Amino acid sequence: MHPYPHRYLSTARTGVEGEVEIGSAGLAALDSLPPVEFGGPGTLWSPETLLVAAVADCFVLSFRAVARASKLPWTHLECSTEGVLDRIEGVTRFTEMHTKATLTVPAGTDEALARRLLEKAEKVCLISNSLLASKHLESTVVQA
């Protein structure tokens, strides 16, 4: 790992109408539009869906790291995150992030350890730790 601080640069560009092209050096560009809730078509990623996806992605990558460090055997992790956007005291912001995770582990794996590592992944996720929204994790461990 590189020493801190890490810096990430992203760009966004658009005209008066149409998609916003977002990018970052070395990555494929993405087009975005407002979500349906803000009058958009709901056919492309939006800043809102990108933020919620970043929480889910960070949770999964955080779990991968803590599971590797703890030598937990596992075969599959599926995660969904729902962000709640609300208007509080005149400010629109995400107030909650609800993550549901289903972890599949080999038969005989310590389920208590697996649950603790899922909880640790939520605690160390740098994206959700950077937000004001409260976090909620609902996890399931399946032995296969």
N, C-alpha and C positions, 0 to 999 in steps of 0.2 A: 504494500500500500504506500502511496505517496504521502509525504508529510503534509499536515494541515497548514494553512488553509487551502482548500480546493476551490477552484473557480470554474464556473460553467457559464458559457456564453450562448445564448439563443437569440434568434432574430425573428422578426415578424414584419411582413410587408403586404400591402394591399392598395387597391385603388378606392375610389369613392363607393363602388359597389363590388360585390362578388367575394370570392374566397380570400381568406388571409393565408398566405404561405408562411409556415413556420419552419425554421431550420436551425441547424447547428453544424459546425464544421465536421466533415467526414460522415454525416448522416443523411439519409434520404429525406427530402423535404416532405412535409405533410400539409394538406390543405385543411383549414378549419372554417366553420361558420357558427353563428349562434345556435344554441339548442332551441327546440320547439318552445320551451317555456319563455324564451326571450324573442319570439317571433321568427326564429330561423326554421329551416326545413327539417332539421334533425337527421340529415343524411351524411354529415361529416363530423369528425371529432370537433369538440368545442373546448374552450378553456376549462369549463366545468367538468366535462367528461375526462379530459386529460389529467386534471388534478386528482380526481377520484381514482383513475387508473394508476396514477403514480403512487398512491397510497397502497393499492393492491400489489403492484409490482414490487415496491420496496419491501412490503411484508414478506412476499415470497422469497426475494433475494436475501433478506435478513434471516429468514428461517433456514435457507440453504447454508448460510455461513455458520449459524449457531449449531445446526445439526452436524455439520462437518466437524466443528471444533469439539463437539460432545460425542462424536463417533456414533450417532444414532443412525441405525439403518432405516431407510424409508424408500418407497418406490414412486409415490405420486402425491402431489399437493395441488388441490384445487381451491381457489379463493375467489370470493366476490366481495366487493366493497360498495356500500351505498353511502353516498354523501348527502347530508340534509342541509339544503341552502335555505336560510331564513332571513328575515329582516328584524333586527334587534336594535332598539333605540336609534332608529333611523339609518342603520348601517346593514347592508346586505353582506352576509358572510356565511361560510359553512360553519354550522354549529355542532354537527356530529358526524362521525365516520363509523359506520357499522361494518365490520368485517366478519364474514363467515368463511371458515376454513375447514376443509376435509382432508385429512392426512391419511394416506395408506402406508402401513408398515408391514413388514414380514411377520408371520405368526410367531408368537413368543416374545415379541418386542415389549419392553417396559412401557406400558401406556401412560403411566404417571410421568415418566421422564419425557415422553413425546408431548404431553400436554404442557409441561413446564417449559419446554423449548418453544412451543407455539406462543405461549405467553411472553417468553423472553423476546421472541422475534417482534411481537407487537411493541414491546417496551423500547427496543433499540432501533426501530424503524425511523430513520432520520427525516423522512418526508412527513410522517404524521407528527413527529416530535416538533416539527417546524410550524405546525398549525395551531390555531386557537381552539379548534373543534375538539370536543370530547371524543374519546375513542372507546369502542366496545368490540370485544372479540367473542365470537361464538365458535367453538372448535369441536370437531369430531375426529376421533382416531379410529381407523378401521384396520383390523388385522386381516391380511390376505395370505 
